[in-house]
Amino acid sequence: MATTVAEHMLYLAPAGWVKTAIEAMAAAGIEVVAPVEDENGDAELRPVTSPDGLALNNGKTLLPLKRLLFPESEVLLEFEKRADGDVDVEAAPLPADEVVVLGCRPCDAAALGVLDQVFQWDYDDLRYRAHRERTTVVTFACSKPDGRCFCTSVGGSPHGEQGSDLLVFPRGDGDGRSPSDAILKVLSSRGEKLVERLGAAVQPAPEGTEEPVPPAIEPRFDPDKVKAWLDEHFESPFWLETGLRCVGCGACSYLCPTCHCFDIVDEGMWDRGERRRNWDCCSFALFTAHASGHNPRADQGARYRQRVMHKFKYFPERFGRIACVGCGRCLGACGVGQNLVAVLAEIEGKAMSRSQ
């Protein structure tokens, strides 16, 4: 195979190709991370060495792909007090071993574009970049989106390519571990390198082979109309009314593939410790609390407004894209039934009625 990127080249992978891929990666010393069914029946991304227990047909994982690149808690540096009273400080080593993520969904991969812009924008986050550069992302196209999916409302698709190195179109129901066969679509040099490693396990698709048509997902709101209303209604009583239904638990943020708020804290004993970066959430009451006691977002309405405004107004204005991929995790996670899609559809309705 040529060494240049065979972008969008199609390959056919016969039954058993997942097992072959995992074994080939293991032989090369590469860690494979894939969805595995946990004790509650949910799919979680975990290191695997065989296809046993894989949950490739279970849809989205409970937690998003972002946790592999932006961990829930991560050591940035370690410090230790010496006998002479001085302090030694050492940065935590950067991750370097190669990782292949096998079986995430297009919405999770698309979210990487949001994280890339945040962590490699005005400051190049070395830890994030190290995670990103060592990771090859193999996504499985969605054939049966669930009722919470709304990727088409935010510019995505069940067969979306953004953020993926290799896009897989499984053919046949398979057994949840290894689809009967599949079409593989190369999208980057990383994807091409992975196909090369699979060797004879995959073959170039015959001329005329076509990609499957993505399943239809009817858009549920218009983000342009939503933003037009947000531009003019920062002080609307709508936020207080909507915020009354939010308890500020942060479940939506922690399951969101694009949320990226974090806090940095020092944890240690009297003579040594660690500086850690931990996930945080703008829905928490103390997120913007000042040392003086002042809090610019003093109520849950203001905090819920920030969440919606950030994703659908501030981020698009700064980076030219919505900070939401429509995965629908937040719809199922909310303990009080707060439905982001319903909120956005209501905002669109307000925008429409105002323009008439």
VOLOVEX-687281 format. One line per 2 residues: for each residue x, y, z of N, C-alpha, C, O. Coordinates in steps of 0.05 Angstrom, whole numbers, plus 5000, padded with zeros to 4 digits. Layout:
# residues N
X,Y,Z,X,Y,Z,X,Y,Z,X,Y,Z | ... .
***
This chain:
# residues 356
5017,4976,5000,5000,5000,5000,5018,5025,5000,5039,5025,5012 | 5008,5045,4986,5023,5070,4985,5025,5083,5013,5008,5078,5030 .
5046,5098,5017,5051,5110,5043,5035,5136,5046,5033,5147,5069 | 5025,5147,5024,5009,5171,5026,4982,5164,5037,4973,5141,5035 .
4968,5184,5047,4941,5179,5058,4921,5171,5037,4916,5186,5018 | 4911,5147,5040,4890,5137,5021,4863,5146,5031,4846,5130,5038 .
4859,5172,5031,4835,5183,5044,4810,5174,5030,4808,5174,5005 | 4791,5165,5046,4765,5155,5037,4766,5129,5021,4747,5122,5008 .
4789,5115,5022,4790,5089,5009,4774,5069,5025,4774,5070,5049 | 4759,5052,5011,4742,5032,5024,4756,5005,5024,4768,4997,5004 .
4752,4990,5045,4762,4963,5048,4739,4945,5057,4720,4954,5069 | 4742,4919,5051,4723,4899,5061,4737,4883,5083,4760,4873,5079 .
4724,4879,5105,4734,4863,5127,4715,4840,5132,4692,4844,5137 | 4725,4815,5129,4707,4792,5133,4701,4787,5162,4711,4800,5180 .
4683,4768,5167,4676,4760,5194,4701,4753,5210,4719,4741,5199 | 4702,4761,5235,4725,4756,5252,4746,4777,5251,4767,4774,5263 .
4741,4799,5236,4762,4819,5233,4768,4834,5259,4791,4842,5263 | 4748,4836,5277,4753,4849,5302,4773,4834,5319,4792,4845,5330 .
4770,4807,5320,4789,4790,5334,4817,4793,5322,4837,4795,5336 | 4818,4793,5296,4844,4796,5282,4857,4823,5289,4881,4825,5294 .
4840,4844,5289,4850,4871,5296,4861,4872,5324,4883,4883,5328 | 4847,4861,5343,4856,4862,5371,4882,4847,5374,4900,4856,5388 .
4883,4823,5362,4908,4807,5364,4931,4820,5350,4954,4819,5361 | 4926,4834,5327,4948,4848,5314,4958,4871,5330,4983,4876,5331 .
4940,4885,5343,4949,4908,5360,4965,4898,5384,4985,4909,5392 | 4955,4876,5396,4968,4865,5420,4997,4856,5413,5016,4861,5428 .
4999,4844,5389,5026,4834,5380,5045,4858,5376,5069,4854,5379 | 5034,4880,5369,5051,4904,5364,5055,4921,5389,5067,4942,5388 .
5044,4911,5412,5047,4926,5437,5029,4950,5439,5035,4968,5455 | 5007,4950,5425,4989,4973,5425,4964,4966,5442,4953,4945,5440 .
4957,4984,5460,4934,4980,5477,4908,4985,5460,4906,5004,5446 | 4889,4966,5463,4863,4969,5449,4842,4975,5471,4840,4961,5490 .
4827,4996,5466,4805,5004,5484,4779,5001,5468,4777,5011,5446 | 4760,4987,5480,4735,4982,5465,4712,4980,5485,4716,4977,5509 .
4687,4983,5475,4664,4981,5493,4661,4952,5504,4661,4933,5489 | 4658,4951,5530,4653,4925,5544,4629,4929,5562,4626,4949,5575 .
4612,4909,5562,4587,4910,5578,4594,4906,5607,4608,4887,5615 | 4584,4925,5624,4590,4923,5653,4567,4908,5667,4549,4897,5654 .
4569,4907,5693,4549,4891,5709,4521,4902,5707,4502,4888,5713 | 4518,4927,5699,4492,4940,5697,4481,4939,5668,4459,4949,5663 .
4496,4926,5650,4487,4925,5623,4495,4949,5606,4488,4950,5582 | 4510,4968,5618,4519,4991,5603,4546,4985,5590,4561,4968,5599 .
4551,4999,5568,4577,4995,5554,4597,5016,5565,4591,5040,5567 | 4621,5007,5571,4642,5024,5580,4668,5019,5564,4673,4996,5557 .
4682,5040,5558,4708,5037,5543,4729,5027,5563,4736,5041,5582 | 4740,5003,5557,4760,4991,5575,4781,4978,5558,4776,4970,5535 .
4805,4975,5568,4826,4960,5554,4817,4931,5550,4806,4919,5568 | 4822,4920,5526,4814,4892,5520,4838,4878,5506,4855,4891,5494 .
4839,4852,5509,4859,4836,5496,4846,4814,5479,4860,4798,5466 | 4819,4812,5479,4805,4793,5463,4777,4804,5458,4769,4823,5471 .
4762,4792,5438,4735,4802,5433,4715,4793,5454,4691,4800,5452 | 4722,4777,5473,4704,4767,5493,4692,4790,5510,4707,4807,5520 .
4666,4791,5511,4653,4812,5527,4650,4839,5513,4639,4857,5525 | 4658,4841,5488,4655,4866,5474,4625,4873,5470,4608,4855,5468 .
4619,4899,5469,4591,4908,5466,4590,4928,5443,4582,4951,5447 | 4599,4919,5420,4601,4937,5397,4574,4944,5385,4571,4964,5371 .
4553,4929,5391,4526,4935,5381,4508,4948,5402,4484,4950,5398 | 4520,4956,5424,4503,4968,5446,4499,4998,5444,4486,5010,5461 .
4508,5010,5422,4505,5039,5419,4526,5054,5434,4549,5044,5436 | 4519,5077,5444,4539,5094,5457,4548,5082,5484,4532,5068,5497 .
4572,5088,5492,4582,5081,5518,4569,5100,5539,4561,5122,5532 | 4568,5091,5564,4557,5108,5585,4573,5134,5588,4561,5155,5588 .
4599,5131,5590,4616,5155,5592,4629,5160,5565,4634,5141,5550 | 4635,5185,5559,4644,5192,5532,4674,5186,5527,4689,5181,5546 .
4681,5186,5502,4709,5182,5494,4728,5202,5506,4751,5196,5510 | 4718,5226,5512,4736,5248,5522,4752,5240,5546,4774,5250,5551 .
4742,5221,5563,4756,5214,5587,4783,5200,5582,4800,5198,5600 | 4788,5190,5557,4813,5178,5551,4834,5200,5544,4858,5195,5547 .
4825,5223,5535,4843,5245,5528,4844,5267,5549,4864,5281,5551 | 4823,5269,5564,4819,5289,5584,4808,5275,5609,4784,5276,5614 .
4825,5260,5624,4816,5243,5645,4801,5258,5667,4805,5281,5671 | 4784,5243,5681,4769,5254,5704,4787,5267,5724,4781,5288,5735 .
4810,5254,5730,4830,5265,5748,4857,5257,5738,4861,5233,5731 | 4875,5276,5736,4901,5271,5724,4923,5286,5739,4920,5310,5744 .
4945,5272,5745,4967,5285,5759,4983,5302,5739,4991,5293,5718 | 4987,5327,5746,5003,5346,5730,5032,5347,5739,5050,5347,5722 .
5036,5347,5765,5063,5347,5776,5063,5336,5804,5042,5335,5817 | 5087,5329,5813,5090,5319,5841,5111,5336,5854,5130,5346,5842 .
5108,5340,5881,5127,5356,5896,5133,5343,5922,5117,5328,5933 | 5158,5348,5931,5167,5335,5956,5187,5354,5970,5205,5365,5958 .
5183,5357,5996,5200,5374,6012,5226,5359,6020,5224,5336,6030 | 5249,5371,6015,5274,5358,6022,5281,5364,6051,5269,5381,6064 .
5302,5350,6060,5311,5354,6088,5321,5382,6093,5319,5392,6115 | 5332,5395,6072,5343,5422,6075,5321,5443,6074,5327,5467,6076 .
5296,5435,6070,5274,5453,6069,5265,5462,6042,5243,5473,6038 | 5282,5457,6022,5274,5464,5995,5254,5443,5984,5250,5422,5997 .
5242,5449,5961,5222,5431,5950,5229,5423,5922,5236,5439,5905 | 5228,5397,5917,5232,5386,5891,5206,5384,5877,5186,5374,5888 .
5205,5394,5852,5180,5392,5836,5187,5378,5810,5206,5384,5796 | 5170,5358,5803,5175,5342,5779,5148,5339,5764,5129,5330,5776 .
5149,5346,5739,5125,5342,5722,5119,5313,5718,5137,5297,5715 | 5093,5306,5719,5086,5278,5714,5093,5271,5685,5090,5287,5667 .
5103,5246,5680,5110,5239,5653,5086,5240,5634,5064,5233,5642 | 5092,5248,5609,5070,5249,5589,5064,5221,5579,5083,5205,5575 .
5039,5215,5574,5032,5189,5562,5044,5186,5535,5044,5205,5519 | 5054,5163,5528,5067,5159,5502,5059,5133,5488,5059,5132,5463 .
5051,5113,5503,5044,5087,5490,5020,5091,5471,5001,5105,5478 | 5021,5077,5448,5000,5079,5428,4975,5066,5437,4975,5045,5450 .
4952,5078,5431,4926,5068,5438,4908,5068,5414,4908,5087,5398 | 4892,5047,5410,4872,5046,5389,4845,5043,5403,4840,5024,5418 .
4827,5063,5398,4800,5061,5408,4783,5048,5387,4780,5059,5365 | 4771,5026,5393,4756,5010,5374,4727,5009,5381,4719,4995,5401 .
4710,5023,5366,4681,5020,5371,4667,5043,5384,4645,5039,5394 | 4679,5067,5384,4663,5090,5394,4644,5099,5371,4646,5089,5349 .
4626,5118,5377,4606,5127,5358,4615,5154,5346,4630,5168,5358 | 4604,5160,5322,4612,5185,5309,4608,5210,5326,4624,5229,5323 .
4588,5211,5343,4584,5235,5359,4607,5239,5379,4616,5262,5383 | 4617,5217,5390,4639,5219,5409,4664,5228,5394,4679,5245,5405 .
4669,5218,5370,4692,5226,5355,4690,5255,5347,4710,5270,5347 | 4666,5264,5339,4662,5292,5331,4669,5311,5354,4678,5334,5349 .
4664,5302,5378,4669,5319,5402,4698,5326,5405,4705,5346,5417 | 4716,5310,5393,4745,5315,5396,4752,5341,5383,4771,5354,5391 .
4737,5349,5362,4742,5375,5349,4738,5398,5368,4753,5418,5367 | 4718,5396,5386,4713,5416,5406,4736,5417,5426,4747,5438,5432 .
4744,5393,5436,4766,5392,5456,4792,5402,5444,4808,5415,5457 | 4797,5395,5418,4822,5405,5405,4823,5435,5405,4845,5446,5410 .
4801,5448,5400,4801,5477,5398,4805,5490,5426,4816,5512,5428 | 4795,5476,5447,4798,5487,5474,4827,5483,5484,4840,5502,5494 .
4837,5459,5481,4863,5452,5494,4887,5459,5476,4910,5457,5484 | 4882,5467,5451,4904,5475,5433,4897,5501,5419,4901,5504,5395 .
4887,5519,5435,4878,5545,5425,4899,5566,5433,4920,5568,5420 | 4894,5582,5454,4913,5603,5462,4936,5591,5479,4956,5604,5483 .
4932,5566,5487,4952,5552,5503,4953,5523,5494,4932,5510,5492 | 4977,5513,5487,4980,5486,5478,4983,5468,5502,5004,5467,5515 .
4961,5454,5509,4961,5436,5532,4977,5411,5525,4967,5394,5510 | 5001,5408,5536,5019,5386,5528,5007,5359,5536,5011,5339,5521 .
4994,5357,5558,4983,5331,5567,4960,5323,5548,4959,5300,5540 | 4942,5341,5542,4921,5334,5523,4933,5327,5496,4924,5307,5484 .
4952,5342,5486,4964,5336,5460,4977,5309,5460,4975,5294,5440 | 4990,5301,5482,5003,5275,5483,4982,5253,5481,4986,5233,5467 .
4960,5256,5496,4938,5236,5494,4927,5235,5466,4923,5213,5455 | 4924,5258,5454,4911,5259,5427,4929,5247,5406,4919,5232,5389 .
4955,5253,5407,4973,5243,5386,4978,5213,5388,4986,5201,5368 | 4974,5201,5410,4979,5173,5413,4955,5155,5407,4956,5131,5407 .
4932,5168,5402,4906,5154,5400,4896,5153,5371,4894,5173,5358 | 4890,5129,5362,4876,5124,5337,4847,5118,5342,4841,5101,5359 .
4829,5132,5329,4800,5130,5335,4786,5115,5312,4786,5124,5289 | 4775,5091,5319,4760,5075,5300,4731,5076,5309,4723,5065,5329 .
4714,5090,5293,4686,5093,5300,4669,5073,5285,4676,5065,5262 | 4647,5066,5297,4627,5048,5285,4603,5066,5278,4591,5078,5295 .
4596,5066,5252,4573,5082,5243,4547,5072,5257,4544,5048,5262 | 4530,5090,5263,4505,5083,5277,4484,5073,5256,4478,5087,5237 .
4474,5050,5261,4453,5039,5243,4425,5041,5256,4405,5042,5242 | 4425,5042,5283,4399,5044,5298,4402,5065,5320,4403,5057,5343 .
4402,5090,5313,4403,5111,5334,4379,5109,5353,4357,5101,5345 | 4384,5115,5379,4362,5113,5398,4346,5139,5398,4353,5159,5384 .
4325,5140,5413,4306,5162,5413,4317,5188,5424,4305,5209,5421 | 4340,5186,5438,4352,5210,5449,4372,5224,5430,4380,5247,5435 .
4380,5211,5409,4399,5222,5390,4388,5246,5376,4365,5246,5366 | 4404,5268,5374,4396,5291,5358,4420,5303,5343,4422,5328,5341 .
4438,5286,5334,4463,5295,5321,4457,5312,5297,4471,5331,5291 | 4436,5306,5282,4430,5321,5257,4420,5349,5264,4421,5367,5246 .
4412,5354,5288,4404,5382,5296,4427,5400,5300,4424,5425,5299 | 4451,5389,5304,4475,5405,5309,4496,5400,5287,4520,5405,5292 .
4488,5391,5264,4506,5389,5241,4520,5362,5239,4538,5359,5223 | 4512,5342,5255,4525,5316,5254,4509,5296,5238,4490,5304,5224 .
4518,5271,5239,4505,5250,5224,4511,5224,5237,4532,5220,5250 | 4493,5204,5235,4499,5177,5246,4523,5164,5232,4535,5146,5243 .
4530,5174,5209,4554,5165,5195,4575,5187,5193,4591,5188,5175 | 4576,5205,5213,4594,5227,5212,4623,5218,5213,4630,5198,5225 .
4641,5234,5200,4669,5227,5197,4688,5244,5214,4711,5236,5218 | 4678,5266,5225,4696,5284,5239,4708,5271,5264,4693,5259,5280 .
4734,5273,5267,4748,5263,5290,4756,5233,5287,4771,5223,5304 | 4746,5220,5267,4752,5191,5263,4776,5187,5245,4782,5203,5227 .
4791,5166,5251,4813,5158,5234,4804,5135,5215,4814,5133,5193 | 4785,5119,5224,4775,5097,5209,4745,5094,5216,4739,5091,5239 .
4728,5095,5196,4699,5092,5200,4690,5065,5191,4696,5056,5169 | 4676,5050,5209,4668,5023,5203,4638,5022,5198,4622,5033,5214 .
4630,5009,5177,4602,5004,5171,4597,4974,5175,4601,4959,5156 | 4588,4966,5198,4582,4937,5202,4560,4928,5184,4541,4942,5179 .
4562,4903,5174,4541,4892,5156,4532,4866,5170,4547,4848,5175 | 4506,4865,5175,4495,4842,5190,4495,4848,5219,4510,4865,5229 .
4478,4834,5234,4474,4840,5263,4497,4830,5279,4504,4841,5300 | 4510,4808,5270,4532,4797,5286,4522,4788,5313,4499,4783,5317 .
4541,4786,5332,4534,4777,5359,4540,4798,5380,4540,4792,5404 | 4546,4822,5371,4553,4843,5390,4583,4844,5395,4593,4864,5406 .
4597,4823,5387,4626,4822,5392,4641,4827,5365,4659,4844,5364 | 4633,4813,5345,4646,4816,5319,4625,4815,5297,4613,4794,5292 .
4619,4838,5284,4599,4838,5262,4607,4818,5241,4630,4811,5238 | 4587,4808,5227,4592,4787,5207,4613,4796,5187,4631,4781,5180 .
4611,4820,5177,4633,4832,5161,4628,4862,5161,4609,4872,5172 | 4646,4877,5149,4644,4906,5150,4658,4920,5127,4676,4908,5115 .
4650,4944,5122,4664,4962,5103,4680,4981,5121,4669,4993,5140 | 4705,4984,5115,4723,5003,5129,4729,5026,5111,4737,5023,5088 .
4726,5050,5122,4732,5074,5107,4755,5089,5120,4753,5099,5142 | 4777,5092,5105,4801,5105,5115,4797,5135,5114,4789,5146,5093 .
4802,5149,5136,4798,5178,5138,4823,5194,5144,4823,5218,5143 | 4845,5180,5152,4869,5195,5159,4893,5177,5156,4890,5153,5150 .
4916,5188,5159,4941,5172,5158,4942,5151,5180,4952,5129,5177 | 4931,5158,5204,4929,5138,5226,4912,5115,5218,4918,5092,5223 .
4889,5121,5205,4871,5100,5196,4884,5082,5176,4881,5058,5176 | 4900,5094,5158,4914,5079,5137,4935,5061,5150,4938,5038,5141 .
4949,5071,5170,4969,5055,5183,4956,5031,5197,4968,5009,5197 | 4933,5035,5209,4919,5013,5222,4911,4991,5202,4914,4968,5207 .
4901,5000,5179,4894,4981,5158,4918,4965,5149,4917,4941,5144 | 4941,4979,5147,4965,4965,5139,4972,4943,5159,4981,4921,5152 .
4968,4949,5185,4975,4929,5205,4957,4905,5204,4964,4883,5213 | 4932,4909,5194,4914,4886,5192,4921,4867,5169,4912,4845,5169 .
4938,4877,5151,4948,4860,5130,4926,4847,5113,4907,4860,5104 | 4929,4820,5110,4910,4805,5093,4882,4802,5105,4864,4792,5092 .
4879,4812,5130,4852,4810,5142,4832,4828,5129,4808,4824,5132 | 4841,4848,5115,4823,4865,5100,4833,4867,5071,4857,4864,5065 .
4814,4872,5053,4821,4875,5025,4808,4900,5013,4786,4908,5022 | 4821,4913,4994,4808,4936,4981,4781,4928,4970,4777,4907,4958 .
4761,4945,4975,4734,4939,4966,4733,4940,4935,4746,4956,4923 | 4717,4922,4923,4714,4923,4894,4704,4950,4884,4689,4963,4899 .
4711,4957,4860,4702,4982,4849,4672,4982,4848,4659,4962,4841 | 4660,5004,4856,4631,5007,4856,4619,5001,4883,4595,5005,4887 .
4635,4992,4903,4625,4988,4930,4616,5015,4941,4630,5035,4940 | 4592,5016,4952,4580,5040,4962,4577,5039,4993,4572,5018,5004 .
4579,5062,5005,4574,5064,5034,4544,5061,5039,4528,5069,5022 | 4537,5050,5061,4508,5049,5069,4497,5077,5072,4512,5096,5079 .
4472,5080,5068,4458,5105,5072,4453,5109,5102,4442,5090,5114 | 4459,5132,5113,4455,5135,5142,4425,5135,5149,4409,5145,5132 .
4417,5125,5172,4389,5126,5180,4381,5155,5184,4396,5172,5192 | 4355,5160,5179,4345,5188,5181,4340,5195,5210,4328,5179,5225 .
4349,5218,5218,4342,5230,5244,4331,5257,5239,4346,5275,5231 | 4306,5261,5244,4294,5287,5238,4305,5308,5257,4304,5305,5281 .
4315,5331,5246,4324,5353,5263,4302,5362,5282,4279,5363,5274 | 4310,5368,5307,4290,5374,5327,4290,5404,5335,4272,5412,5350 .
4309,5419,5325,4309,5448,5329,4329,5459,5310,4346,5445,5299 | 4328,5486,5305,4346,5500,5287,4365,5516,5304,4357,5536,5317 .
4391,5508,5305,4410,5523,5323,4414,5552,5315,4420,5568,5332 | 4409,5559,5290,4412,5587,5282,4389,5604,5295,4394,5626,5304 .
4365,5593,5295,4343,5607,5308,4347,5608,5338,4341,5628,5351 | 4358,5587,5350,4364,5587,5378,4384,5609,5385,4380,5624,5403 .
4406,5611,5369,4426,5631,5375,4415,5659,5371,4422,5677,5386 | 4398,5663,5351,4386,5690,5347,4371,5699,5372,4372,5722,5379 .
4357,5680,5385,4342,5688,5409,4362,5692,5432,4358,5711,5448 | 4382,5675,5435,4401,5678,5456,4416,5705,5455,4422,5716,5475 .
4421,5714,5430,4435,5739,5427,4421,5763,5441,4435,5782,5448 | 4395,5761,5444,4380,5784,5454,4366,5779,5480,4351,5797,5490 .
4370,5756,5493,4354,5750,5517,4371,5739,5540,4364,5719,5552 | 4393,5753,5545,4409,5745,5568,4394,5749,5595,4397,5732,5613 .
4378,5770,5596,4364,5776,5621,4335,5765,5622,4320,5774,5639 | 4328,5748,5604,4301,5738,5603,4293,5723,5628,4309,5708,5639 .
4268,5726,5637,4258,5710,5660,4257,5680,5653,4253,5664,5671 | 4259,5673,5628,4259,5645,5619,4280,5629,5634,4276,5606,5640 .
4303,5642,5639,4325,5627,5652,4319,5620,5681,4326,5598,5690 | 4306,5638,5695,4299,5632,5723,4278,5609,5723,4280,5591,5739 .
4259,5611,5705,4238,5590,5704,4250,5563,5697,4243,5543,5709 | 4268,5563,5678,4280,5538,5669,4299,5527,5690,4301,5503,5695 .
4314,5546,5703,4333,5538,5724,4320,5525,5748,4333,5510,5763 | 4294,5531,5753,4280,5518,5775,4279,5488,5773,4275,5474,5793 .
4281,5478,5748,4279,5449,5744,4307,5436,5746,4309,5412,5743 | 4328,5452,5750,4355,5441,5751,4365,5441,5780,4363,5461,5794 .
4376,5418,5788,4386,5416,5816,4416,5419,5817,4428,5417,5839 | 4429,5424,5795,4458,5430,5795,4475,5406,5802,4496,5409,5815 .
4466,5382,5795,4481,5358,5803,4506,5353,5785,4525,5340,5794 | 4505,5364,5761,4528,5361,5743,4529,5335,5727,4548,5331,5712 .
4508,5318,5729,4508,5293,5714,4510,5298,5684,4524,5284,5670 | 4495,5318,5674,4496,5324,5645,4524,5331,5636,4532,5323,5614 .
4538,5347,5652,4564,5356,5644,4585,5333,5644,4601,5331,5627 | 4583,5316,5665,4602,5294,5667,4598,5273,5646,4617,5258,5639 .
4574,5271,5634,4569,5252,5613,4572,5265,5585,4571,5251,5565 | 4576,5291,5584,4577,5305,5559,4604,5301,5545,4624,5304,5558 .
4604,5294,5519,4630,5290,5505,4646,5316,5501,4670,5314,5496 | 4633,5339,5504,4647,5364,5497,4652,5382,5521,4669,5400,5520 .
4639,5378,5544,4644,5395,5567,4673,5391,5576,4684,5369,5576 | 4685,5413,5584,4714,5413,5589,4722,5430,5613,4746,5437,5616 .
4703,5437,5630,4711,5452,5654,4728,5435,5673,4723,5411,5676 | 4748,5448,5685,4765,5433,5704,4774,5451,5726,4774,5476,5723 .
4783,5439,5748,4795,5454,5770,4823,5441,5774,4827,5418,5768 | 4841,5457,5785,4868,5447,5791,4872,5450,5821,4870,5472,5832 .
4879,5428,5835,4882,5428,5864,4908,5414,5872,4917,5397,5857 | 4918,5422,5894,4941,5408,5906,4931,5389,5928,4916,5397,5946 .
4939,5364,5926,4932,5344,5946,4957,5332,5957,4975,5323,5942 | 4960,5331,5984,4985,5320,5994,4985,5318,6024,4966,5324,6038 .
5008,5309,6034,5014,5307,6063,5033,5330,6070,5037,5349,6054 | 5044,5329,6093,5061,5351,6103,5086,5354,6087,5097,5376,6085 .
5097,5332,6074,5123,5334,6061,5122,5328,6031,5142,5330,6018 | 5099,5320,6020,5097,5313,5992,5069,5314,5982,5050,5315,5998 .
5065,5315,5956,5038,5316,5946,5038,5317,5915,5058,5313,5902 | 5014,5321,5905,5010,5321,5876,4992,5346,5869,4975,5354,5884 .
4997,5356,5846,4979,5376,5834,4962,5361,5813,4973,5349,5795 | 4936,5363,5816,4918,5347,5799,4899,5366,5784,4891,5387,5793 .
4891,5357,5760,4870,5370,5745,4846,5351,5747,4847,5328,5739 | 4823,5362,5756,4799,5347,5760,4776,5359,5745,4774,5384,5742 .
4758,5343,5734,4734,5353,5721,4719,5371,5740,4718,5366,5765 | 4707,5392,5729,4689,5410,5744,4665,5415,5727,4662,5404,5706 .
4646,5431,5737,4621,5435,5723,4610,5462,5729,4609,5471,5752 | 4601,5477,5708,4591,5504,5711,4563,5504,5724,4553,5525,5731 .
4551,5480,5728,4525,5479,5742,4528,5478,5772,4508,5482,5786 | 4552,5474,5782,4557,5474,5811,4555,5502,5823,4564,5521,5810 .
4543,5503,5846,4538,5529,5859,4564,5544,5865,4565,5569,5865 | 4586,5530,5871,4611,5542,5878,4630,5546,5854,4652,5556,5858 .
4621,5539,5830,4639,5540,5807,4650,5568,5803,4674,5571,5797 | 4634,5588,5805,4643,5616,5801,4644,5632,5827,4647,5657,5826 .
4643,5619,5850,4644,5634,5875,4671,5646,5879,4692,5632,5877 | 4672,5672,5886,4697,5686,5892,4706,5682,5921,4689,5676,5938 .
4731,5686,5926,4741,5685,5953,4727,5706,5971,4725,5702,5995 | 4718,5727,5959,4705,5749,5974,4677,5740,5983,4665,5753,6000 .
4667,5719,5971,4639,5711,5977,4620,5718,5954,4598,5707,5953 | 4628,5736,5937,4611,5744,5914,4610,5721,5894,4630,5707,5889 .
4587,5717,5882,4583,5696,5862,4568,5709,5838,4544,5715,5841 | 4581,5713,5815,4567,5726,5793,4545,5709,5781,4527,5719,5767 .
4544,5683,5787,4522,5666,5779,4510,5654,5805,4514,5631,5812 | 4494,5671,5818,4485,5665,5845,4462,5646,5847,4457,5634,5868 .
4448,5641,5825,4425,5623,5826,4427,5603,5803,4443,5606,5784 | 4411,5582,5805,4413,5560,5785,4404,5569,5757,4412,5558,5737 .
4386,5589,5756,4378,5600,5731,4402,5611,5715,4405,5607,5691 | 4419,5627,5729,4442,5638,5717,4462,5617,5708,4475,5619,5687 .
4464,5596,5724,4482,5574,5718,4472,5558,5694,4488,5549,5677 | 4446,5553,5692,4435,5539,5670,4437,5556,5644,4443,5545,5623 .
4433,5581,5647,4437,5600,5624,4465,5598,5613,4469,5596,5589 | 4485,5597,5631,4512,5595,5623,4517,5569,5607,4531,5570,5586 .
4506,5547,5615,4510,5522,5601,4499,5523,5573,4512,5515,5554 | 4475,5534,5569,4462,5536,5543,4477,5557,5526,4483,5552,5503 .
4482,5580,5538,4496,5601,5523,4523,5593,5514,4531,5599,5491 | 4538,5579,5531,4565,5570,5523,4564,5552,5499,4580,5555,5480 .
4546,5533,5499,4546,5513,5478,4535,5524,5451,4544,5517,5430 | 4515,5542,5453,4501,5550,5429,4504,5579,5421,4494,5588,5401 .
4520,5594,5437,4525,5622,5430,4555,5629,5432,4567,5636,5412 | 4566,5626,5456,4594,5635,5460,4614,5619,5444,4631,5630,5431 .
4611,5592,5446,4630,5575,5431,4628,5579,5401,4649,5582,5388 | 4604,5580,5390,4602,5585,5361,4614,5612,5353,4626,5614,5331 .
4610,5632,5370,4622,5659,5363,4652,5658,5363,4665,5672,5347 | 4664,5643,5381,4693,5643,5384,4706,5623,5365,4727,5628,5354 .
4693,5599,5361,4706,5578,5346,4691,5569,5321,4701,5552,5306 | 4668,5581,5316,4654,5574,5292,4640,5548,5291,4634,5537,5270 .
4635,5536,5315,4621,5511,5316,4606,5508,5342,4613,5521,5362 | 4585,5492,5342,4569,5488,5366,4584,5468,5385,4596,5449,5375 .
4583,5473,5411,4596,5456,5430,4577,5434,5440,4574,5430,5464 | 4564,5421,5421,4546,5399,5427,4545,5381,5403,4545,5391,5380 .
4546,5355,5407,4546,5336,5385,4520,5320,5383,4517,5302,5366 | 4500,5326,5400,4474,5313,5398,4474,5284,5406,4458,5269,5396 .
4491,5276,5424,4492,5247,5432,4468,5239,5449,4460,5216,5449 | 4456,5259,5463,4432,5253,5479,4437,5242,5506,4418,5235,5520 .
4463,5239,5514,4468,5228,5541,4455,5245,5563,4445,5234,5583 | 4456,5271,5560,4445,5289,5581,4415,5285,5584,4404,5289,5606 .
4401,5276,5563,4372,5272,5565,4366,5249,5584,4346,5250,5598 | 4382,5228,5583,4377,5205,5599,4389,5208,5627,4381,5193,5645 .
4408,5226,5631,4422,5228,5656,4408,5245,5677,4412,5241,5701 | 4391,5263,5668,4379,5283,5686,4360,5269,5705,4340,5257,5696 .
4365,5272,5731,4347,5259,5751,4321,5273,5754,4303,5262,5767 | 4317,5297,5743,4292,5311,5746,4278,5315,5719,4259,5330,5717 .
4289,5302,5698,4276,5303,5672,4280,5329,5656,4265,5335,5638 | 4301,5344,5663,4307,5368,5648,4316,5359,5620,4336,5344,5618 .
4303,5368,5599,4308,5359,5572,4319,5381,5555,4305,5400,5548 | 4345,5379,5549,4358,5401,5534,4345,5405,5507,4341,5428,5498 .
4337,5384,5493,4325,5387,5467,4298,5402,5469,4292,5419,5453 | 4283,5395,5490,4257,5409,5494,4262,5439,5501,4247,5456,5492 .
4283,5445,5516,4290,5473,5522,4297,5488,5497,4288,5510,5493 | 4314,5475,5480,4322,5489,5455,4299,5492,5436,4297,5512,5422 .
4281,5472,5435,4258,5474,5418,4239,5496,5428,4227,5511,5412 | 4238,5500,5454,4221,5521,5465,4234,5548,5458,4220,5567,5451 .
4260,5550,5460,4274,5575,5452,4269,5581,5422,4264,5604,5415 | 4271,5561,5406,4265,5565,5377,4237,5575,5373,4232,5592,5356 .
4218,5564,5388,4190,5573,5386,4188,5602,5394,4173,5617,5381 | 4202,5611,5414,4202,5639,5422,4213,5657,5400,4203,5678,5394 .
4235,5647,5387,4247,5662,5366,4228,5664,5342,4227,5685,5329 | 4214,5643,5336,4196,5643,5313,4172,5661,5318,4164,5677,5301 .
4161,5660,5342,4137,5677,5348,4145,5706,5349,4128,5723,5342 | 4169,5712,5357,4178,5740,5358,4182,5751,5330,4179,5775,5325 .
4190,5734,5310,4195,5743,5283,4170,5745,5267,4171,5757,5245 | 4148,5735,5276,4123,5736,5260,4108,5763,5265,4087,5767,5253 .
***
